[in-house]
Amino acid sequence: MLRTVFISLSKASWAQKAITRQPFAWKAASRFVAGETYADAIRVVRQLNSRGIQASLDYLGENTNNVEAAREAAENVISLLSEIQKSETRSNVSIKLSQLGLSVDEELCRNNLARILKEAVKSNNFIRIDMEDATTTTQTLNVYRWALEQGFENLGVVIQAYLFRSEKDVSDLANCNAKIRLVKGAYKESKDVAYPKKKDVDAQFDRLTEALINNSVKAGKVCASEDGRTPPIVAIASHDEKRIQWAQQTARRYNLPSRSIEFQLLYGIRRDLQEKLVSAGYPVRVYVPYGTHWYAYFMRRLAERPANVWFIFSNYLRN
């Protein structure tokens, strides 16, 4: 119930205006968001790097509705790549295609993506295309394939385990040696396109984990780079220890070393698990969002973790 409420609020402009005006809202959101500037983001990445953890920086924003805003978003990502290079921090960059103008004009989006990828090549960095709600899945994968066809190899994409279509998508993407980040999925989707029950999502997540490992072994590309710039083809993003253990067990069945799987977690969640995985010799990457457009991301984190609702409510009563 609470998950549905917070997912709905993430898309409601009236709720965004009401909540973001409250001082306690940013205090709560700052648990999950590094800050609003490049400097805030780089500071957090330095802290992660000092603990042996890589990062994936995300300049927050989505659903851009005009050409200028889409181009400005692309410029901000390009500037972020420059900041990462100058600071000599170990981080790649995650982007959303709707931020680059996907819903405005697909050609505009492709052009903005190509500009970003060219800059990423110059700075020896990697771009991860995030997956958004199910209405954009086909378009997102089409743009990703287009970028591969243009000769760009420094990018990957996200697959959401709760979608029925994901098993076929993983199979299709195996033909182009796609670099995939597997997640459960954080959007509220119709039961016509996604598994509504956790046990079914978990089962598909495990099936897809094995498929990704199998595909990567066949492709002969599974180990992460030592500098953390390019992640391995197999990137498992979850805080669910049962899913993580399944991935570890599956890798061992394929006789793969620990560096073959990169585990990805969200900033502000399960630092103990991050440390545990690093100590066990696994590459770990933390997804670090930053920027002024933090509201929708924050609402989705609350949908995943309703225990944080009491923190917000108790602070509201004090104001």
Residue pairs with C-beta under 8 A, 6 or more apart in sequence:
2 303
2 306
2 309
3 188
3 303
3 304
3 306
4 188
4 303
5 303
6 299
6 300
6 302
6 303
6 306
7 187
7 188
7 299
7 300
7 303
8 188
9 15
9 19
9 299
10 295
10 296
10 299
10 300
10 303
11 296
16 295
16 296
19 25
19 295
20 26
20 295
22 316
22 319
23 319
24 312
24 315
24 316
24 318
24 319
25 298
25 312
26 294
27 315
28 298
28 308
28 311
28 312
28 315
29 294
29 295
29 298
31 268
31 308
32 266
32 267
32 268
32 269
32 289
32 297
32 298
32 301
33 60
33 267
33 268
33 289
33 290
33 291
33 294
33 297
33 298
34 40
34 41
34 43
34 44
34 267
34 288
34 289
34 290
35 41
35 43
35 44
35 290
36 290
36 291
36 292
36 294
37 290
38 79
38 80
38 83
38 290
40 290
41 57
41 80
41 83
41 288
41 290
42 83
42 84
42 87
42 89
44 55
44 267
44 288
44 290
45 55
45 57
45 84
45 87
45 89
45 90
45 91
45 288
46 87
46 89
48 54
48 55
48 286
48 288
49 55
49 89
49 90
51 274
51 275
51 278
52 278
52 284
53 274
53 278
53 284
53 285
53 286
54 90
54 91
54 92
54 228
54 231
54 262
54 283
54 284
54 285
54 286
55 89
55 90
55 91
55 92
55 285
55 286
55 287
55 288
56 91
56 92
56 93
56 94
56 128
56 264
56 285
56 286
56 287
56 288
57 80
57 84
57 91
57 92
57 93
57 94
57 288
57 289
57 290
58 93
58 94
58 95
58 130
58 287
58 288
58 289
58 290
59 73
59 76
59 77
59 80
59 93
59 95
59 99
59 289
59 290
59 291
60 289
60 290
60 291
60 292
60 293
60 294
60 296
60 297
61 73
61 96
61 99
61 291
61 293
62 96
62 98
62 99
62 132
62 293
62 296
63 98
63 99
63 103
64 70
64 73
64 98
64 99
64 100
64 101
64 103
64 104
65 103
65 104
66 104
67 101
67 104
67 105
67 108
69 101
70 99
70 100
70 101
70 104
70 108
70 109
70 112
71 101
71 112
73 99
73 100
73 101
73 112
74 100
74 112
74 113
74 115
74 116
77 93
77 95
77 116
78 115
78 116
78 119
80 93
81 93
81 116
81 119
81 120
81 123
81 125
82 119
82 123
84 91
84 93
84 123
84 125
85 123
85 125
90 227
90 228
90 229
91 228
91 288
92 125
92 126
92 127
92 128
92 228
92 229
92 230
92 231
92 285
93 116
93 120
93 125
93 126
93 127
93 128
94 127
94 128
94 129
94 130
94 287
95 113
95 116
95 127
95 128
95 129
95 130
96 129
96 130
96 132
97 109
97 113
97 129
97 132
97 136
97 139
97 140
97 143
98 132
98 136
100 108
100 109
100 112
100 113
100 116
101 108
101 109
101 112
102 109
102 136
102 139
102 140
102 143
103 136
106 139
106 142
106 143
109 143
110 143
110 146
110 147
113 127
113 129
113 143
113 147
114 147
114 150
114 152
116 127
117 127
117 147
117 152
117 154
117 155
120 126
120 127
120 154
120 155
121 152
121 154
124 229
125 154
125 229
126 154
126 155
126 156
126 229
126 230
126 231
127 154
127 155
127 156
128 155
128 156
128 157
128 158
128 181
128 231
129 140
129 143
129 144
129 155
129 156
129 157
129 158
130 158
131 137
131 140
131 157
131 158
131 159
131 160
131 183
131 185
132 140
132 187
133 187
133 189
134 163
134 187
134 189
134 190
134 193
134 194
137 160
137 163
137 165
137 169
140 157
141 157
141 169
141 173
144 155
144 157
144 178
145 176
147 155
148 155
148 176
148 178
154 230
155 179
156 178
156 179
156 180
156 181
156 231
156 235
157 173
157 178
157 179
157 180
157 181
158 180
158 181
158 182
158 183
158 237
159 166
159 169
159 170
159 173
159 180
159 181
159 182
159 183
159 208
160 166
160 183
160 184
160 185
160 187
160 194
161 182
161 183
161 184
161 185
161 201
161 204
161 205
161 208
162 184
162 185
162 189
162 194
162 195
162 201
162 204
163 169
163 185
163 189
163 193
163 194
164 193
164 194
164 195
165 193
166 204
166 208
167 204
167 207
167 208
167 211
170 180
170 208
170 211
170 212
170 215
171 211
173 180
174 211
174 215
174 218
174 219
177 219
177 221
177 233
178 233
179 231
179 232
179 233
179 235
180 212
180 233
180 234
180 235
181 231
181 235
181 237
181 264
182 205
182 208
182 209
182 212
182 235
182 236
182 237
182 238
183 237
183 238
184 201
184 205
184 238
184 240
185 194
185 201
186 300
186 303
186 304
187 300
188 303
195 201
195 204
202 240
202 242
202 243
205 238
205 240
205 243
206 243
206 246
209 234
209 236
209 243
209 246
209 247
209 250
210 250
212 233
212 234
213 222
213 234
213 247
213 250
213 251
213 254
213 256
213 260
213 261
214 254
215 233
216 222
216 232
216 233
216 234
216 260
217 254
217 256
219 233
221 232
221 233
222 232
222 233
222 234
222 256
222 260
222 261
223 232
223 257
223 259
223 260
224 230
224 231
224 232
224 259
224 260
224 262
224 283
225 231
228 283
228 285
231 262
231 283
231 285
232 259
232 260
232 261
232 262
232 283
234 247
234 251
234 260
234 261
234 262
235 261
235 262
235 263
235 264
235 285
236 243
236 244
236 247
236 261
236 262
236 263
236 264
237 263
237 264
237 265
237 287
238 244
238 263
238 265
239 265
239 266
239 269
239 270
239 273
241 273
244 263
244 273
244 277
247 261
247 263
248 261
248 282
251 258
251 260
251 261
258 280
258 281
258 282
259 281
259 282
259 283
261 282
261 283
262 282
262 283
262 284
262 285
263 277
263 282
263 283
263 284
263 285
264 284
264 285
264 286
264 287
265 273
265 274
265 284
265 285
265 286
265 287
266 286
266 287
266 301
267 286
267 287
267 288
267 289
268 301
269 301
269 305
274 284
274 286
277 284
278 284
289 297
301 308
302 308
302 309
302 312
